[in-house]
Amino acid sequence: MRARPNIPEFRLLCACLRWPEAAVAAEAIRAASAGEIDWRRFVQMVAWHRVGGIVHRALAHADVAIPPPATVALYRLARRNAAASLQRLAVSSQIAALFRGAAFPFFFLKGEALGIQIYGAPGVRHSIDVDVFVPPSKVDVALTLLTQAGYVRELPHAGASARRMTAWLRTQKDLMLRTPLGVTVELHWRILENRNLLADVATTQTIEIEIARGLSLPRLPPNVQFIYLCAHGAYHGWFRLKWLADIGALLSQLSAADIATLRRDAKVAGITRCVDQALLLSARLLGTGLPDSLISELEADWQIRLLADLAIRIMIAGGEIGDPASQMKRELLSGPSRWLMGDGFGYVATEFRRLLTNPRDLLTSDVPDWLLRFSLVVRLPYWIWKRRPGAARRIALAD
């Protein structure tokens, strides 16, 4: 059955994420805000989906009258994100200088480069960290450079044993560091959890996007970036609407022929369903203007329809801040979508292996190193223990 977001606050939120800012978008916002809105819940949803900058601009553009407490809360969200954006830009610039000096390839994922490309200015798109990719062979060099610059590794923690670090590099896709000013940096050697997806991205020719005069950052070319964004959102069940907002804004810049090319490229990459799910979600929730024939084709495919329905339910479940039941519901709904999103036996086999053997929970725990050998046996009981009632709330609040 098609998921229908009948929550007034959710409908208003989706209306605010239409891009570009135009008369039709403003009219959709005014129509969605005409009913009875729980503004406290709306602000909570904005915070959860991390779209404060976009929503603040959209409501001002539509000239919607909202209660003063909600106005203040949304302004604070937008201002906080704008200030943090400048910090992330400075960190990105520093990382680019370090890596260029070492003369090895790298590029940035999402972040400020994507925000400026889509919205034309920093501080509109929300980010919480700086994601940078380096080839697997350059992880040690990159980590050394960042450590010398004062960055501290937090995941796995700086005191992790050599065995734990080796296991992390083998089984995970990134590690986390923190700058002296507190900005989080994720250093990637794979860009997606399933190693079968976009596995050849390290050999992709990057392009430069100008951030400011004299400053540019490398990123993926447009088609590869779009496919990556779809795969990233799909793998996480689209539980943050900010990811779909990116897709909708990018689609507004594309022609029908461009979209057809994207779908062909996605088929070659083996992740057609990720892109098709994103297209259908963008049309359903954001009113993105796709060709009628394409929407009919997507709605006729039961797998794409199911993936879109699951994503909408995940988005709505995720909007309950700090609620353990919502957290668990989101995890349960994300599982089936991950099995459906990839094409081919290789994807399914890799996902099955990750389900059985991925030791991330254990690697981030205080269990002794010798217990890591038995991750296949220990992982499930430990996963259940972490999600006991008392711990589930802590997970939900930190997510």
Sequence and secondary structure as in RCSB ss.txt:
>XXXX:A:sequence
MRARPNIPEFRLLCACLRWPEAAVAAEAIRAASAGEIDWRRFVQMVAWHRVGGIVHRALAHADVAIPPPATVALY
RLARRNAAASLQRLAVSSQIAALFRGAAFPFFFLKGEALGIQIYGAPGVRHSIDVDVFVPPSKVDVALTLLTQAG
YVRELPHAGASARRMTAWLRTQKDLMLRTPLGVTVELHWRILENRNLLADVATTQTIEIEIARGLSLPRLPPNVQ
FIYLCAHGAYHGWFRLKWLADIGALLSQLSAADIATLRRDAKVAGITRCVDQALLLSARLLGTGLPDSLISELEA
DWQIRLLADLAIRIMIAGGEIGDPASQMKRELLSGPSRWLMGDGFGYVATEFRRLLTNPRDLLTSDVPDWLLRFS
LVVRLPYWIWKRRPGAARRIALAD
>XXXX:A:secstr
       HHHHHHHHHT SS  HHHHHHHHHHHSS   HHHHHHHHHHHT HHHHHHHHHHHT    HHHHHHHH
HHHHHHHHHHHHHHHHHHHHHHHHHHHT   EEESHHHHHHHHHSSTTSS  SEEEEE  GGGHHHHHHHHHHTT
 EEEETBTT  HHHHHHHHHH SEEEEE TT  EEEEESSSSSSTTTTTTGGG   EEEEEETTEEEEE  HHHH
HHHHHHHHHHTTT SHHHHHHHHHHHTT  HHHHHHHHHHHHHHT HHHHHHHHHHHHHHH     HHHHHHHHH
 HHHHHHHHHHHHHHHHHTSTT HHHHHHHHHHHHHHHHHHS SHHHHHHHHHHHHH  HHHHTS   GGGGGGH
HHHHHHHHHHHTSHHHHHHHHHH 
